[in-house]
Amino acid sequence: MQQSKNELRAAAFARRDSLAAEERAAAREALARHATQFEIGPGCIVAGFSAIRTEIDPSALMKALRARGAGLALPVAIGRGEPLIFRAWTVDTVLVRGLYGILEPSSDAEEVEPDIVLVPLAAFDRRGHRLGYGGGYYDRTLQGLRRSKRITAAGLAYSVQQMDQIPDDTHDEPLDLVLTERDVIDFRE
């Protein structure tokens, strides 16, 4: 199964990498129109992510969610094999390079527990399964959050990252939604 996942991951990265910069920029802006897919109540915290390489950029969606009243956060990797934590984020928050060189809030930022988690991914299918980067960080994190409260996990991807079927293990945490520049795929019903 691991070989299959690695092959799917490589194919998904190739699809994502083949998109022109203009297509990626348009997709970033298109995600913002999906902000209405989320219930934003008082005190709602949305955890986004800092896009790396050719990942879809969640910044326009995060800005739209902030305009609807959500507080924002970014993930922080605290150690290999550990779940992520989340720290509050605003445009004024100082960002530092974390464990994997990804921009994240410094330890000065308040640790928060999100209600909505925007999840990066390599590939997804229409059953709610995602293929991550192989470290299991989001699976561990979503599992821990779901033990303490009801959250919404929304995978963000380009439509070209859709695969027919992602192999899933018992430790893989399903998504509630997948948002692409074209679609909203809702698994909550």
Secondary structure, 3 states (H helix, E strand, C coil): CHHHHHHHHHHHHHHHHCCCHHHHHHHHHHHHHHHHHCCCCCCCEEECCCCCCCCCCCHHHHHHHHHCCCEEEEEECCCCCCCCEEEECCCCCCEEECCCCCEEECCCCCEECCCEEEEECCEECCCCCEECCCCCHHHHHHHHHHHHCCCEEEEECCHHHECCCCCCCCCCCCCCEEECCCCEEECCC
